[in-house]
Amino acid sequence: MFGAIAGPVAVWRLPAGAERFLLVAGASVGSVLAVLRVVHVLWRYAGARPRRPLSPPPPARPGARGLLGMPERASCPRLEWR
């Protein structure tokens, strides 16, 4: 936004008062919009709910082999899927 407002200063020769006004206005508007964007992103992040798995993993089969050929471990009985 700063570039859109203060851009004419770099392109055209303007009176000193107009150049100063455009630079200050661009910096002000750009700063306010940057803060609003950060607040908006953080607000959305805080409101996001963690996703739960769609279904629990299948139970371990006795004698099944894992990825490296090692026997699979049984799931921990204390953990419950809700």
N, C-alpha and C positions, 0 to 999 in steps of 0.2 A: 504494500500500500504506500510505503514511503516513496518508492520509485514512481508510482503513478501520480502522486501529488507533487513531489519535488523534481520530477523528471524535466519539466520545462526549463528549470534553472540551468541544467547542463546543456540544453539544446539552443535556447535563445538568450539573447542579451536583454535582461529585464532591469528595471530600476532597482536600486539597492533595497528599498523597502519591500518591494514585491518578492525579491529573492529571499530575503530574510523571513517574510511571512510564509512562503511556500515551504521553506526548510523546516521551520518550527511546526507548521501545521502537519507536514508529512511525518516528522518524528513523533509528534503527539498522537496522531491517529494510528500510526504503525505500532507504537508502544501499547496503546489501549487494546488494539485488536490482537496483538500477540498475547497479552495477559488473558484476554477473553478466550482465546484458543486453548491456552494451557489449562485454564479452569474447566473448560468444556471437556477436554480429553480426560482430565483427572476425575471429573464428575462421572463420566461414562464408565471409566475404569472401576471406580468405587461401587457403582451400581450393578456391575456385571456379576452374574451368579455363576459359581463353578458348575461345570457340566459333570453329570454323573454318567457312569458307563451304562450302556443300553441293557446289557445283561451280564450276569456274573460269569467268570471264566469257568470252563468245564472242569469237573473234579478230576483229580489225578487218577489214572488207571493203574492198578497194581501191575508191575512189570513193564510199564511203558518206558520207552527210551526218549530222552530229551534231544536237543539239537546236537550236542556233542557226544551222544552215545551213552551218556550217564543216565542212571535211573532217575526218573522224576521224583521230586519230593512231594509228599502229601501237603495239601493246603493247611494252613494253621487253623485249628478249630475255633480259636478265639475271635477270628475276624469274621464278621458277618456282612453280607451285601444287603443293602437296603434299597 
